[in-house]
């Protein structure tokens, strides 16, 4: 599984960004997908996750109400839209895939994700 994240950039406070993560994999719909972010010198933290059918989504407290995660299984792509961006959202954003088909919940733990994209930097200017 290869994941390619894109869509980061420099945005002003209050703006929006849409991140994309394209997967090179068969049966993308069987993967649980998530976005994490990482601040310099810190561990990666959960931002949002979505189950294979797209019907169940989960958000970290830091973005709840401002973010929407979605997926297009036909395009093997997952998206993260974040609105009302704040300087504290500045981080490297990583998409990740959980390929454990026996795990019947959407994990927020980095250890449960087998595959990672390369990260895309989001910088919010004040």
C-alpha positions in Angstrom: 0.0 0.0 0.0 1.4 3.4 -1.0 -0.2 6.6 0.2 0.4 10.0 -1.4 -0.8 13.0 0.5 -1.2 16.4 -1.0 -3.0 19.7 -0.5 -1.0 21.4 2.2 0.2 24.9 2.0 0.2 28.4 3.5 -3.2 29.8 4.5 -4.3 32.8 6.5 -6.1 32.4 9.8 -9.8 31.7 9.2 -9.1 30.0 5.8 -9.7 26.5 4.7 -7.7 23.7 3.2 -8.6 20.4 1.6 -6.0 17.6 2.0 -6.1 14.6 -0.3 -4.5 11.2 0.1 -4.4 8.8 -2.8 -3.8 5.2 -2.2 -2.3 2.6 -4.5 -4.0 -0.5 -3.3 -6.6 -3.0 -4.3 -9.8 -3.1 -2.2 -9.3 0.4 -0.8 -12.8 0.2 0.6 -11.6 -2.4 3.1 -9.1 0.0 4.7 -9.9 2.2 7.7 -8.3 5.6 6.9 -7.2 8.4 9.2 -5.4 11.7 9.3 -2.9 12.5 12.0 -0.8 15.6 12.5 2.5 16.2 14.1 4.0 19.3 15.7 7.8 19.8 15.7 9.2 17.6 18.4 5.9 16.0 19.3 4.3 12.7 18.5 1.6 12.3 15.9 -1.9 12.9 17.1 -5.2 11.8 15.7 -7.2 14.3 13.7 -9.9 12.4 11.9 -10.8 8.9 10.8 -13.2 7.1 8.5 -14.3 3.6 8.1 -14.3 1.7 4.8 -17.9 2.3 3.9 -17.5 6.0 4.6 -20.6 6.0 6.8 -18.7 6.4 10.1 -16.4 9.3 10.8 -14.5 10.3 13.9 -12.8 13.5 14.9 -10.2 14.7 17.4 -11.3 17.4 19.8 -9.0 19.9 18.2 -10.9 19.9 14.9 -14.3 18.7 15.8 -16.9 21.0 14.2 -14.3 22.5 11.8 -13.2 19.4 9.9 -14.8 16.9 7.5 -13.2 13.6 6.5 -14.6 11.8 3.5 -13.5 9.2 1.0 -14.1 8.2 -2.6 -13.6 4.5 -2.8 -13.8 4.5 -6.6 -10.8 6.9 -6.7 -9.0 5.2 -3.7 -8.7 8.6 -2.1 -9.5 10.1 1.3 -9.9 13.8 2.0 -9.7 16.1 4.9 -11.3 19.5 4.8 -10.5 21.8 7.6 -12.2 25.2 8.0 -11.6 28.2 10.2 -7.9 27.3 10.4 -5.9 28.7 13.3 -2.2 29.1 13.8 -2.3 26.2 16.2 -3.3 24.0 13.3 0.2 24.5 11.8 1.7 21.0 11.5 2.6 18.2 9.2 -0.4 16.2 8.3 -0.2 12.5 7.6 -2.7 10.1 6.2 -2.6 6.5 7.4 -4.3 3.2 6.6 -5.3 0.4 9.0 -5.4 -2.8 7.1 -6.3 -5.0 10.0 -9.6 -6.3 8.9 -10.3 -8.0 12.2 -10.2 -4.7 14.1 -13.8 -3.7 14.2 -13.3 -0.2 15.5 -11.6 3.0 14.1 -8.4 3.4 16.2 -6.9 6.7 17.2 -3.6 5.0 18.0 -0.7 5.4 15.6 0.4 1.9 16.4 -2.6 0.5 14.7 -1.8 2.0 11.3 0.3 0.0 9.0 0.8 2.4 6.2 1.6 6.1 6.1 1.8 8.8 3.6 4.8 11.2 3.4 3.1 14.1 5.1 1.9 17.4 3.8 2.7 20.7 5.6 0.0 23.0 6.7 1.0 26.5 7.8 -1.5 29.0 9.1 -0.3 32.6 9.3 -1.7 34.9 11.9 
